[in-house]
Every structure is written in C-alpha cells, then in structure tokens.
Amino acid sequence: MRLRVVLAPDNIRRLDILENLASVENLKTILQERLEIKEDFLIQFEDPDFGNELCNLTNITELPPDRAVLKILWKVPEESESDISISSLDTACMSCPSSSSNQSSSSVTIRQRENSQLPSTFPIPKFSYDVELRLAKGNEKFKEDGTLLTMSREMKMDILDSIAQAIFAFKAYPNSQELESVSAALIEKYPCLKDPGSGTGYHSWTMSIKYKVGNYRQKLRSVGCSEVAVNQKKANEDSRRLKKPRRCEVNFLPDNPLGQTDSSLQKERDALQEELKKKHLNMEFVDSKMELTFSLRRKEIVEEEPFVADVLRQWPALFLEHQICAEFYRITQTNLKSTFFSSLDEYTPRMIKLYRVRGGAYGDNMKTLLDQLDNQTSDVLAHRKATALKGLPLFMREKSEHFLKTCLVR
C-alpha cells in the first residue's frame, strides 16, 4: 500500500508499506517507527465515499486498498497538578502497585532522555532577560554597520552555562562535529557574536562550549550524576576507556528514581526475584519492578561489566521475551519488534539477491532453500522474509539451531 501522510502543512511524507495491515494499531506502530513519531496521535483519512473529506480511521478495512491519504492529528497531553518537571532531562512516570485498595497508586518519577542525538539545527536556549535584550540590541547594530557586540565575562558565562545545560539534555559527551553545529547555530541566531579573527566566525565559541560542557560534567559528577560519575578517575588509577553511550543508547546510565537509593532498589530486586520463582507470574508486578530498578540494573552492567550468566542470575526477568523488548526501549527509546520487522521488509530483497549470487558457495542447503521459495505460489512475501532469515546462518556459516528457533504458531 502506498500512503501520503500529512504530518504538517510543510511536512508531507510518502510511505510504501509492503506488509499486510492487521489493524489501526498496527498501522499506527508502523507510522511511529518509519516516521520517527514519539508523540501520541489520531489518524484521519480521505474517504472517497464522501468526496475525499477527512474521516477518523477506526477500522483498517475503511482504507482504500491500494493508496490512501492520511492526516496526523496530534493529541495534547493532559497535565495534572502533581506533574514534576526536571530541568534538562525528560521525565517518565510509572505507577507502582498500591499497598491498599482505597489508596491511589504512588507515582515514581524516573528521569530519562527521549533522544540521544543533537538535532541537525540545534535549538539555542533562552538566556536571561538582560542577556536576551543585549543580544537583540547587538543584532540590530550588526545589521546597521557590522559592529560586533562587546560582551562582559558575566554575559558570556550566562550564554555558555545555558548552552551546556541544553546540550546535556541530549547527551553528556558530544563530539567535535556536534559542538561545531551548536556554535554555528549560535552565530546564525546572533551574528553579533561572531569571532573577528576566525574564518568560520565561531571557532572560539566551539572551544569555549567544549570546555564549559566539560566543567558542567564535573559539576554534575560532584553531586552524584551517575552518567558522568562512572568515569571519575580514582587515585593511582591508570587511564581507562571512557564509558559513554553508543549511538543508539539514549538512556545509558540514568540516575535512580527520585526518593530511591541503591539499597531500596536492591530490596525491589529481591522482591522481583521472589516473584520469578512462582509458577504463575504477576506480569503487572514484574513490569513495574523492572521499570523501577532500571537505573540499578544499568549501573551494574555498565560499571561491573558482568558475564551473561551473572546477569541471568541477578535479573532473571530480563530474559523474558517482552522484557527484552521493554529493556531495549528503555535504553534506546526504539520499538525493537517494529524496527526489526520494518528493517526486514527493507533488506529482504537484497538478502535474497545476495543468496542467489553467492548461493553456490554455501552448498546444497542454500540451493534447497531458494528452490523452496521459487516453488511458492501463495503468501510469497511472508515466504521471502522467512527465506531471508533462514538463509542468514547458512550465509554466516553458523549452525541454524544456535542461530534461530523455529516455532509453530497456533
């Protein structure tokens, strides 16, 4: 199916979906993943039965069969008086089981990022009122005769402090290219701050921001921020590899939830282990405890780098299928299954082509697998995906039983 998706008047996307859509929620998940949508939304479509007027999509069968025009309506989240905002870090709230039936569930605030990559055009934060006023006057003077603004040390420190906090909201360890993009965005917004002796106009700002971000990390380290405290060098310790997020890791080493300590989280882990010994699990309880103990789990994995067997012994719930997906989302803010299946849709044709080109090098097993695919006459798309997966261990010269498991779905 081919879709024209209207996200905004100036943001209209074209999307081809190869898989069969089972429901509106299935379509919504695909749109969230392929278009990188994080906010909640409603879907409307142009209904040909009513002159292409927009209607809410409530059933997937209402869509035209081949192509359709969709419009995304953003839901405005409701705010309650008890909402807590944390400066420079996004927050996620999780409800914990209440100790009594007549009390509402307690709310634990867990500080987590939603994105680990700086935007291509960095949003320069708002500065204090007097600094904004001076910058506005400086820009006016620069447009008139090209005069650059002369700053006081206090004003420059105010600008650098605000920018360092804004950068840390995305990541603790930005690279040189990212720092350059921030300083370029600053000069683009406030050209009166250009370097007089620099070709780019922002070289000194890049260096100043670099050192200020380092100083800000040191400040956070002194108050116990886990993500930067893990790299604190101890006395008589040789230089070591810096522990920082990889590209896909958004919440690499979060701080403990407000009101929680390592000791209290250890008790939650003990309760979780006891629950896993039961024959019939309370999955709601397991999910809530796994969410609550996320910071303790990441601290152990990042700092101690345990073996998989040790992780299995300490966190048996982590190896449940749905918890693998949940943990992946907590770390990367990405849906594991939808990402996998959309990537499988994208790469299956190229994988099949590669198997055919080099099939002779992998013996009769690969030839048999491709012949079975060629003989299929129904549900060919599903068989192509299955062939792409079954061919991987052959292509990588691995034993299939160690690579994947085949199950019958009832």
LUMTOR-613180 format. One record per residue (C-alpha): residue in three letters; z, y, x. Coordinates in steps of 0.2 Angstrom, whole numbers, padded with zeros to 4 digits. Each point is the difference from the previous one (the first is absolute). Layout:
<atoms>
{zamar = ALA; w = Z; v = Y; u = X};
...
</atoms>
This chain:
<atoms>
{zamar = MET; w = 0000; v = 0000; u = 0000};
{zamar = ARG; w = -0004; v = 0017; u = 0006};
{zamar = LEU; w = 0012; v = 0014; u = -0004};
{zamar = ARG; w = 0000; v = 0019; u = 0001};
{zamar = VAL; w = 0018; v = 0006; u = 0002};
{zamar = VAL; w = 0005; v = 0018; u = -0003};
{zamar = LEU; w = 0016; v = 0003; u = 0009};
{zamar = ALA; w = -0002; v = 0019; u = -0001};
{zamar = PRO; w = -0014; v = 0013; u = -0003};
{zamar = ASP; w = -0004; v = 0000; u = 0019};
{zamar = ASN; w = 0004; v = -0018; u = 0003};
{zamar = ILE; w = -0011; v = -0013; u = -0008};
{zamar = ARG; w = -0002; v = -0017; u = 0007};
{zamar = ARG; w = -0013; v = -0014; u = -0002};
{zamar = LEU; w = 0008; v = -0018; u = 0001};
{zamar = ASP; w = -0008; v = -0017; u = -0001};
{zamar = ILE; w = 0011; v = -0014; u = -0006};
{zamar = LEU; w = -0006; v = -0018; u = 0003};
{zamar = GLU; w = 0014; v = -0010; u = -0007};
{zamar = ASN; w = 0003; v = -0003; u = -0018};
{zamar = LEU; w = 0012; v = 0012; u = -0008};
{zamar = ALA; w = 0014; v = -0010; u = -0010};
{zamar = SER; w = 0009; v = 0015; u = -0007};
{zamar = VAL; w = 0003; v = 0019; u = 0000};
{zamar = GLU; w = 0015; v = -0003; u = 0013};
{zamar = ASN; w = -0012; v = -0010; u = 0011};
{zamar = LEU; w = -0012; v = 0015; u = 0000};
{zamar = LYS; w = 0014; v = 0012; u = 0003};
{zamar = THR; w = 0006; v = -0010; u = 0015};
{zamar = ILE; w = -0018; v = 0000; u = 0007};
{zamar = LEU; w = -0002; v = 0019; u = -0002};
{zamar = GLN; w = 0017; v = 0003; u = 0008};
{zamar = GLU; w = -0005; v = -0010; u = 0015};
{zamar = ARG; w = -0018; v = 0005; u = 0002};
{zamar = LEU; w = 0003; v = 0018; u = -0003};
{zamar = GLU; w = 0017; v = 0001; u = 0008};
{zamar = ILE; w = 0009; v = 0006; u = -0015};
{zamar = LYS; w = 0019; v = 0001; u = 0001};
{zamar = GLU; w = 0004; v = 0010; u = -0016};
{zamar = ASP; w = 0001; v = -0008; u = -0017};
{zamar = PHE; w = -0015; v = 0003; u = -0012};
{zamar = LEU; w = -0009; v = -0004; u = -0016};
{zamar = ILE; w = -0018; v = -0005; u = -0001};
{zamar = GLN; w = -0013; v = 0007; u = -0012};
{zamar = PHE; w = -0018; v = -0005; u = -0002};
{zamar = GLU; w = -0016; v = 0007; u = -0008};
{zamar = ASP; w = -0002; v = -0010; u = -0016};
{zamar = PRO; w = -0019; v = -0002; u = -0004};
{zamar = ASP; w = 0005; v = -0004; u = -0018};
{zamar = PHE; w = 0006; v = 0018; u = -0002};
{zamar = GLY; w = -0013; v = 0009; u = 0009};
{zamar = ASN; w = 0008; v = -0002; u = 0017};
{zamar = GLU; w = 0016; v = 0009; u = -0005};
{zamar = LEU; w = 0016; v = -0005; u = 0010};
{zamar = CYS; w = 0011; v = -0013; u = -0007};
{zamar = ASN; w = 0016; v = -0008; u = 0007};
{zamar = LEU; w = -0004; v = -0017; u = 0008};
{zamar = THR; w = 0012; v = -0013; u = -0008};
{zamar = ASN; w = -0010; v = -0016; u = 0001};
{zamar = ILE; w = -0011; v = -0005; u = 0014};
{zamar = THR; w = -0013; v = -0006; u = -0012};
{zamar = GLU; w = -0003; v = 0018; u = -0006};
{zamar = LEU; w = -0009; v = 0004; u = 0016};
{zamar = PRO; w = -0019; v = -0001; u = 0000};
{zamar = PRO; w = -0006; v = -0015; u = 0009};
{zamar = ASP; w = -0010; v = 0006; u = 0015};
{zamar = ARG; w = 0005; v = 0018; u = 0004};
{zamar = ALA; w = 0013; v = 0012; u = -0007};
{zamar = VAL; w = 0007; v = 0018; u = 0003};
{zamar = LEU; w = 0019; v = 0001; u = 0002};
{zamar = LYS; w = 0011; v = 0015; u = 0000};
{zamar = ILE; w = 0018; v = -0001; u = 0008};
{zamar = LEU; w = 0014; v = 0009; u = -0009};
{zamar = TRP; w = 0015; v = 0003; u = 0011};
{zamar = LYS; w = 0017; v = -0004; u = -0007};
{zamar = VAL; w = 0014; v = 0013; u = 0003};
{zamar = PRO; w = 0016; v = -0008; u = 0005};
{zamar = GLU; w = 0015; v = 0004; u = -0010};
{zamar = GLU; w = 0015; v = 0008; u = 0011};
{zamar = SER; w = 0018; v = -0003; u = -0004};
{zamar = GLU; w = 0015; v = 0010; u = 0005};
{zamar = SER; w = 0006; v = -0014; u = 0011};
{zamar = ASP; w = -0016; v = 0000; u = 0011};
{zamar = ILE; w = 0004; v = 0003; u = 0018};
{zamar = SER; w = -0013; v = 0007; u = 0012};
{zamar = ILE; w = 0001; v = -0003; u = 0019};
{zamar = SER; w = -0008; v = 0014; u = 0011};
{zamar = SER; w = -0015; v = -0007; u = 0010};
{zamar = LEU; w = 0001; v = -0018; u = -0006};
{zamar = ASP; w = -0006; v = -0007; u = -0017};
{zamar = THR; w = 0013; v = -0009; u = -0010};
{zamar = ALA; w = -0001; v = -0016; u = -0011};
{zamar = CYS; w = 0013; v = -0005; u = -0012};
{zamar = MET; w = 0006; v = -0017; u = -0004};
{zamar = SER; w = 0011; v = -0006; u = -0014};
{zamar = CYS; w = 0013; v = -0013; u = 0005};
{zamar = PRO; w = 0009; v = -0012; u = -0013};
{zamar = SER; w = 0014; v = 0008; u = -0008};
{zamar = SER; w = 0018; v = -0007; u = 0001};
{zamar = SER; w = 0003; v = 0001; u = -0019};
{zamar = SER; w = -0011; v = 0000; u = -0015};
{zamar = ASN; w = 0005; v = 0017; u = -0007};
{zamar = GLN; w = -0004; v = 0009; u = 0016};
{zamar = SER; w = -0017; v = 0006; u = 0006};
{zamar = SER; w = -0007; v = -0007; u = 0016};
{zamar = SER; w = 0004; v = 0009; u = 0015};
{zamar = SER; w = -0013; v = 0009; u = 0010};
{zamar = VAL; w = -0002; v = -0002; u = 0019};
{zamar = THR; w = -0011; v = 0012; u = 0008};
{zamar = ILE; w = -0011; v = -0007; u = 0014};
{zamar = ARG; w = -0009; v = 0012; u = 0011};
{zamar = GLN; w = -0018; v = -0006; u = 0004};
{zamar = ARG; w = -0016; v = 0007; u = 0004};
{zamar = GLU; w = -0016; v = -0002; u = -0010};
{zamar = ASN; w = -0012; v = 0004; u = 0014};
{zamar = SER; w = 0000; v = -0002; u = 0018};
{zamar = GLN; w = -0016; v = 0009; u = 0005};
{zamar = LEU; w = -0002; v = 0019; u = 0001};
{zamar = PRO; w = -0013; v = 0007; u = -0012};
{zamar = SER; w = -0017; v = 0004; u = 0007};
{zamar = THR; w = 0004; v = 0019; u = -0004};
{zamar = PHE; w = 0019; v = 0002; u = 0003};
{zamar = PRO; w = 0009; v = 0010; u = -0013};
{zamar = ILE; w = 0009; v = 0014; u = 0009};
{zamar = PRO; w = 0018; v = 0001; u = -0008};
{zamar = LYS; w = 0007; v = 0016; u = -0007};
{zamar = PHE; w = 0010; v = 0010; u = 0012};
{zamar = SER; w = 0015; v = 0012; u = -0004};
{zamar = TYR; w = -0004; v = 0015; u = -0010};
{zamar = ASP; w = 0000; v = 0013; u = 0014};
{zamar = VAL; w = -0011; v = -0011; u = 0011};
{zamar = GLU; w = -0012; v = -0003; u = -0014};
{zamar = LEU; w = -0001; v = 0019; u = -0002};
{zamar = ARG; w = -0003; v = 0004; u = 0018};
{zamar = LEU; w = -0013; v = -0013; u = 0001};
{zamar = ALA; w = -0009; v = 0007; u = -0015};
{zamar = LYS; w = 0001; v = 0018; u = 0008};
{zamar = GLY; w = -0006; v = -0008; u = 0016};
{zamar = ASN; w = -0015; v = -0008; u = -0008};
{zamar = GLU; w = -0005; v = 0016; u = -0008};
{zamar = LYS; w = 0000; v = 0009; u = 0016};
{zamar = PHE; w = -0010; v = -0014; u = 0009};
{zamar = LYS; w = -0013; v = 0002; u = -0013};
{zamar = GLU; w = -0001; v = 0019; u = 0002};
{zamar = ASP; w = -0002; v = 0001; u = 0019};
{zamar = GLY; w = 0004; v = -0017; u = 0008};
{zamar = THR; w = 0018; v = 0004; u = 0005};
{zamar = LEU; w = 0011; v = -0015; u = 0003};
{zamar = LEU; w = 0017; v = -0001; u = -0006};
{zamar = THR; w = 0015; v = 0003; u = 0012};
{zamar = MET; w = 0014; v = -0012; u = -0005};
{zamar = SER; w = 0018; v = 0000; u = 0004};
{zamar = ARG; w = 0008; v = -0016; u = 0007};
{zamar = GLU; w = 0010; v = -0002; u = -0016};
{zamar = MET; w = -0016; v = 0000; u = -0011};
{zamar = LYS; w = -0009; v = -0012; u = 0011};
{zamar = MET; w = 0015; v = -0012; u = -0001};
{zamar = ASP; w = 0000; v = 0001; u = -0019};
{zamar = ILE; w = -0019; v = -0005; u = 0000};
{zamar = LEU; w = 0003; v = -0014; u = 0012};
{zamar = ASP; w = 0015; v = -0007; u = -0009};
{zamar = SER; w = -0009; v = 0000; u = -0017};
{zamar = ILE; w = -0015; v = -0009; u = 0007};
{zamar = ALA; w = 0010; v = -0013; u = 0010};
{zamar = GLN; w = 0009; v = -0004; u = -0016};
{zamar = ALA; w = -0016; v = -0001; u = -0010};
{zamar = ILE; w = -0008; v = -0012; u = 0013};
{zamar = PHE; w = 0015; v = -0011; u = 0000};
{zamar = ALA; w = -0002; v = -0002; u = -0019};
{zamar = PHE; w = -0016; v = -0010; u = 0005};
{zamar = LYS; w = 0005; v = -0008; u = 0017};
{zamar = ALA; w = 0012; v = 0001; u = 0014};
{zamar = TYR; w = -0012; v = -0002; u = 0014};
{zamar = PRO; w = -0016; v = 0009; u = -0003};
{zamar = ASN; w = -0013; v = -0002; u = 0014};
{zamar = SER; w = -0010; v = 0014; u = 0009};
{zamar = GLN; w = -0014; v = 0001; u = -0012};
{zamar = GLU; w = 0011; v = 0002; u = -0015};
{zamar = LEU; w = 0010; v = 0014; u = 0008};
{zamar = GLU; w = -0016; v = 0009; u = 0004};
{zamar = SER; w = -0005; v = -0002; u = -0018};
{zamar = VAL; w = 0016; v = 0008; u = -0005};
{zamar = SER; w = -0002; v = 0015; u = 0012};
{zamar = ALA; w = -0018; v = 0002; u = -0006};
{zamar = ALA; w = 0006; v = 0001; u = -0018};
{zamar = LEU; w = 0013; v = 0013; u = 0005};
{zamar = ILE; w = -0013; v = 0011; u = 0008};
{zamar = GLU; w = -0012; v = -0003; u = -0014};
{zamar = LYS; w = 0013; v = 0007; u = -0013};
{zamar = TYR; w = 0007; v = 0013; u = 0012};
{zamar = PRO; w = -0014; v = 0006; u = 0012};
{zamar = CYS; w = 0012; v = 0014; u = 0006};
{zamar = LEU; w = 0009; v = -0014; u = 0010};
{zamar = LYS; w = -0014; v = -0004; u = 0011};
{zamar = ASP; w = 0002; v = -0003; u = 0019};
{zamar = PRO; w = -0008; v = 0015; u = 0009};
{zamar = GLY; w = -0004; v = -0011; u = 0015};
{zamar = SER; w = -0005; v = -0016; u = -0008};
{zamar = GLY; w = -0017; v = -0007; u = -0004};
{zamar = THR; w = 0005; v = -0008; u = -0016};
{zamar = GLY; w = 0013; v = 0013; u = -0005};
{zamar = TYR; w = 0014; v = -0012; u = -0002};
{zamar = HIS; w = 0003; v = -0009; u = 0016};
{zamar = SER; w = 0017; v = 0008; u = 0003};
{zamar = TRP; w = 0005; v = -0004; u = -0018};
{zamar = THR; w = -0004; v = -0018; u = 0003};
{zamar = MET; w = 0012; v = -0001; u = 0015};
{zamar = SER; w = 0013; v = 0009; u = -0009};
{zamar = ILE; w = -0001; v = -0011; u = -0016};
{zamar = LYS; w = 0001; v = -0015; u = 0011};
{zamar = TYR; w = 0016; v = 0005; u = 0009};
{zamar = LYS; w = 0008; v = 0006; u = -0017};
{zamar = VAL; w = -0004; v = -0017; u = -0008};
{zamar = GLY; w = 0008; v = -0008; u = 0015};
{zamar = ASN; w = 0016; v = 0011; u = -0002};
{zamar = TYR; w = 0000; v = -0003; u = -0018};
{zamar = ARG; w = 0000; v = -0019; u = 0003};
{zamar = GLN; w = 0015; v = 0003; u = 0012};
{zamar = LYS; w = 0009; v = 0009; u = -0013};
{zamar = LEU; w = -0003; v = -0014; u = -0013};
{zamar = ARG; w = 0005; v = -0013; u = 0013};
{zamar = SER; w = 0017; v = 0009; u = 0003};
{zamar = VAL; w = 0004; v = -0001; u = -0019};
{zamar = GLY; w = -0005; v = -0019; u = -0001};
{zamar = CYS; w = -0018; v = 0000; u = -0006};
{zamar = SER; w = -0004; v = -0018; u = 0002};
{zamar = GLU; w = -0019; v = 0002; u = 0003};
{zamar = VAL; w = 0003; v = 0011; u = 0016};
{zamar = ALA; w = 0017; v = -0007; u = 0005};
{zamar = VAL; w = -0008; v = -0017; u = 0003};
{zamar = ASN; w = -0008; v = 0008; u = 0015};
{zamar = GLN; w = 0015; v = 0008; u = 0008};
{zamar = LYS; w = 0001; v = -0005; u = 0018};
{zamar = LYS; w = 0017; v = -0006; u = 0005};
{zamar = ALA; w = 0008; v = 0002; u = 0017};
{zamar = ASN; w = -0007; v = -0010; u = 0015};
{zamar = GLU; w = -0014; v = -0006; u = -0011};
{zamar = ASP; w = -0017; v = -0002; u = 0007};
{zamar = SER; w = -0015; v = 0008; u = -0010};
{zamar = ARG; w = -0006; v = -0011; u = -0014};
{zamar = ARG; w = -0013; v = 0000; u = -0013};
{zamar = LEU; w = 0001; v = 0013; u = -0014};
{zamar = LYS; w = 0004; v = -0008; u = -0017};
{zamar = LYS; w = -0010; v = 0010; u = -0012};
{zamar = PRO; w = -0010; v = -0004; u = -0016};
{zamar = ARG; w = -0017; v = -0007; u = 0002};
{zamar = ARG; w = -0015; v = 0008; u = -0010};
{zamar = CYS; w = 0004; v = -0010; u = -0016};
{zamar = GLU; w = 0019; v = 0002; u = 0000};
{zamar = VAL; w = 0006; v = 0014; u = -0011};
{zamar = ASN; w = 0018; v = -0005; u = -0001};
{zamar = PHE; w = 0003; v = -0007; u = 0017};
{zamar = LEU; w = 0019; v = 0002; u = 0002};
{zamar = PRO; w = 0008; v = 0009; u = -0015};
{zamar = ASP; w = 0018; v = 0006; u = 0000};
{zamar = ASN; w = 0012; v = -0009; u = -0011};
{zamar = PRO; w = 0001; v = 0005; u = -0019};
{zamar = LEU; w = 0012; v = 0015; u = -0003};
{zamar = GLY; w = 0018; v = -0007; u = -0002};
{zamar = GLN; w = -0004; v = -0016; u = 0009};
{zamar = THR; w = 0005; v = -0006; u = 0018};
{zamar = ASP; w = -0005; v = -0015; u = 0010};
{zamar = SER; w = 0016; v = -0008; u = -0005};
{zamar = SER; w = -0003; v = 0002; u = -0018};
{zamar = LEU; w = -0018; v = -0006; u = 0001};
{zamar = GLN; w = 0006; v = -0015; u = 0009};
{zamar = LYS; w = 0010; v = -0005; u = -0015};
{zamar = GLU; w = -0015; v = 0003; u = -0011};
{zamar = ARG; w = -0010; v = -0012; u = 0012};
{zamar = ASP; w = 0014; v = -0013; u = -0002};
{zamar = ALA; w = -0001; v = 0001; u = -0019};
{zamar = LEU; w = -0019; v = -0002; u = 0001};
{zamar = GLN; w = 0002; v = -0015; u = 0011};
{zamar = GLU; w = 0012; v = -0008; u = -0012};
{zamar = GLU; w = -0012; v = 0003; u = -0015};
{zamar = LEU; w = -0014; v = -0008; u = 0010};
{zamar = LYS; w = 0010; v = -0016; u = 0000};
{zamar = LYS; w = -0001; v = -0002; u = -0019};
{zamar = LYS; w = -0012; v = -0011; u = -0008};
{zamar = HIS; w = -0005; v = 0013; u = -0013};
{zamar = LEU; w = -0002; v = 0017; u = 0008};
{zamar = ASN; w = 0004; v = 0017; u = -0008};
{zamar = MET; w = -0016; v = 0008; u = 0006};
{zamar = GLU; w = 0005; v = 0018; u = -0006};
{zamar = PHE; w = 0016; v = -0002; u = 0011};
{zamar = VAL; w = -0010; v = -0006; u = 0015};
{zamar = ASP; w = -0013; v = 0014; u = -0002};
{zamar = SER; w = 0014; v = 0014; u = -0001};
{zamar = LYS; w = 0009; v = -0007; u = 0015};
{zamar = MET; w = -0015; v = -0002; u = 0010};
{zamar = GLU; w = -0005; v = 0019; u = -0004};
{zamar = LEU; w = 0018; v = 0005; u = 0004};
{zamar = THR; w = 0001; v = -0009; u = 0017};
{zamar = PHE; w = -0017; v = 0006; u = 0006};
{zamar = SER; w = 0007; v = 0012; u = 0013};
{zamar = LEU; w = 0012; v = -0014; u = 0008};
{zamar = ARG; w = -0014; v = -0012; u = 0000};
{zamar = ARG; w = -0012; v = 0012; u = 0009};
{zamar = LYS; w = 0014; v = 0004; u = 0013};
{zamar = GLU; w = 0002; v = -0018; u = 0004};
{zamar = ILE; w = -0018; v = -0003; u = 0002};
{zamar = VAL; w = -0005; v = 0015; u = 0010};
{zamar = GLU; w = 0015; v = 0001; u = 0011};
{zamar = GLU; w = 0004; v = -0018; u = 0003};
{zamar = GLU; w = -0018; v = -0007; u = -0001};
{zamar = PRO; w = 0007; v = -0017; u = -0007};
{zamar = PHE; w = -0011; v = -0017; u = -0001};
{zamar = VAL; w = -0007; v = -0004; u = -0017};
{zamar = ALA; w = 0012; v = -0014; u = -0001};
{zamar = ASP; w = 0015; v = 0012; u = 0001};
{zamar = VAL; w = -0008; v = 0011; u = -0013};
{zamar = LEU; w = -0002; v = -0014; u = -0011};
{zamar = ARG; w = 0019; v = -0005; u = 0002};
{zamar = GLN; w = 0006; v = 0018; u = -0003};
{zamar = TRP; w = -0012; v = 0005; u = -0013};
{zamar = PRO; w = -0006; v = -0015; u = -0010};
{zamar = ALA; w = -0006; v = 0010; u = -0015};
{zamar = LEU; w = -0012; v = 0009; u = 0011};
{zamar = PHE; w = -0011; v = -0015; u = 0001};
{zamar = LEU; w = -0002; v = -0001; u = -0019};
{zamar = GLU; w = -0018; v = 0004; u = -0005};
{zamar = HIS; w = 0003; v = 0015; u = -0010};
{zamar = GLN; w = 0013; v = 0007; u = 0013};
{zamar = ILE; w = -0013; v = -0001; u = 0013};
{zamar = CYS; w = -0011; v = 0011; u = -0010};
{zamar = ALA; w = 0015; v = 0011; u = -0004};
{zamar = GLU; w = 0005; v = 0002; u = 0018};
{zamar = PHE; w = -0018; v = 0004; u = 0005};
{zamar = TYR; w = 0000; v = 0014; u = -0013};
{zamar = ARG; w = 0016; v = 0006; u = 0006};
{zamar = ILE; w = -0006; v = 0002; u = 0018};
{zamar = THR; w = -0018; v = 0005; u = -0003};
{zamar = GLN; w = 0000; v = 0007; u = -0018};
{zamar = THR; w = -0015; v = -0011; u = -0003};
{zamar = ASN; w = -0003; v = -0013; u = -0013};
{zamar = LEU; w = -0002; v = -0016; u = 0011};
{zamar = LYS; w = -0009; v = -0011; u = -0013};
{zamar = SER; w = -0012; v = 0013; u = -0007};
{zamar = THR; w = -0004; v = 0006; u = 0018};
{zamar = PHE; w = -0004; v = -0018; u = 0005};
{zamar = PHE; w = -0011; v = -0004; u = -0015};
{zamar = SER; w = -0009; v = 0017; u = 0001};
{zamar = SER; w = -0003; v = -0003; u = 0019};
{zamar = LEU; w = -0006; v = -0018; u = -0004};
{zamar = ASP; w = -0013; v = 0007; u = -0012};
{zamar = GLU; w = -0006; v = 0012; u = 0013};
{zamar = TYR; w = -0001; v = -0012; u = 0015};
{zamar = THR; w = -0005; v = -0016; u = -0009};
{zamar = PRO; w = -0019; v = 0003; u = 0001};
{zamar = ARG; w = 0001; v = 0003; u = 0019};
{zamar = MET; w = 0011; v = -0015; u = 0003};
{zamar = ILE; w = -0012; v = -0011; u = -0009};
{zamar = LYS; w = -0014; v = 0007; u = 0010};
{zamar = LEU; w = 0009; v = -0003; u = 0016};
{zamar = TYR; w = 0004; v = -0018; u = -0004};
{zamar = ARG; w = -0018; v = -0003; u = -0004};
{zamar = VAL; w = -0006; v = 0008; u = 0017};
{zamar = ARG; w = 0012; v = -0009; u = 0010};
{zamar = GLY; w = 0003; v = -0015; u = -0011};
{zamar = GLY; w = -0008; v = -0013; u = 0013};
{zamar = ALA; w = 0014; v = 0004; u = 0012};
{zamar = TYR; w = 0014; v = -0006; u = -0011};
{zamar = GLY; w = -0007; v = -0018; u = -0004};
{zamar = ASP; w = -0003; v = -0009; u = -0017};
{zamar = ASN; w = 0016; v = 0008; u = -0009};
{zamar = MET; w = -0007; v = 0017; u = 0000};
{zamar = LYS; w = -0018; v = -0006; u = -0006};
{zamar = THR; w = 0009; v = -0011; u = -0014};
{zamar = LEU; w = 0009; v = 0015; u = -0005};
{zamar = LEU; w = -0015; v = 0011; u = -0001};
{zamar = ASP; w = -0010; v = -0013; u = -0009};
{zamar = GLN; w = 0013; v = -0002; u = -0013};
{zamar = LEU; w = -0001; v = 0019; u = -0003};
{zamar = ASP; w = -0019; v = -0001; u = -0002};
{zamar = ASN; w = 0001; v = -0013; u = -0013};
{zamar = GLN; w = 0011; v = 0010; u = -0011};
{zamar = THR; w = -0008; v = 0007; u = -0016};
{zamar = SER; w = 0015; v = 0008; u = -0009};
{zamar = ASP; w = 0014; v = 0012; u = 0005};
{zamar = VAL; w = -0010; v = 0002; u = 0016};
{zamar = LEU; w = 0011; v = 0016; u = 0005};
{zamar = ALA; w = 0016; v = -0010; u = 0000};
{zamar = HIS; w = -0008; v = -0014; u = 0010};
{zamar = ARG; w = -0006; v = 0012; u = 0013};
{zamar = LYS; w = 0018; v = 0007; u = 0002};
{zamar = ALA; w = 0007; v = -0017; u = 0001};
{zamar = THR; w = -0014; v = -0005; u = 0013};
{zamar = ALA; w = 0004; v = 0016; u = 0010};
{zamar = LEU; w = 0019; v = -0005; u = 0001};
{zamar = LYS; w = -0003; v = -0019; u = 0003};
{zamar = GLY; w = -0012; v = 0004; u = 0014};
{zamar = LEU; w = 0012; v = 0011; u = 0010};
{zamar = PRO; w = 0010; v = -0014; u = 0008};
{zamar = LEU; w = -0016; v = -0009; u = 0005};
{zamar = PHE; w = -0007; v = 0017; u = 0007};
{zamar = MET; w = 0016; v = 0003; u = 0010};
{zamar = ARG; w = 0001; v = -0019; u = 0005};
{zamar = GLU; w = 0017; v = -0002; u = -0008};
{zamar = LYS; w = 0006; v = -0015; u = -0011};
{zamar = SER; w = -0002; v = 0004; u = -0018};
{zamar = GLU; w = 0017; v = -0007; u = -0005};
{zamar = HIS; w = 0009; v = 0012; u = 0012};
{zamar = PHE; w = -0011; v = 0015; u = -0006};
{zamar = LEU; w = 0000; v = -0001; u = -0019};
{zamar = LYS; w = 0006; v = -0011; u = -0015};
{zamar = THR; w = -0010; v = -0005; u = -0014};
{zamar = CYS; w = 0009; v = 0000; u = -0017};
{zamar = LEU; w = -0006; v = -0005; u = -0018};
{zamar = VAL; w = 0004; v = 0014; u = -0013};
{zamar = ARG; w = 0005; v = -0007; u = -0017};
</atoms>
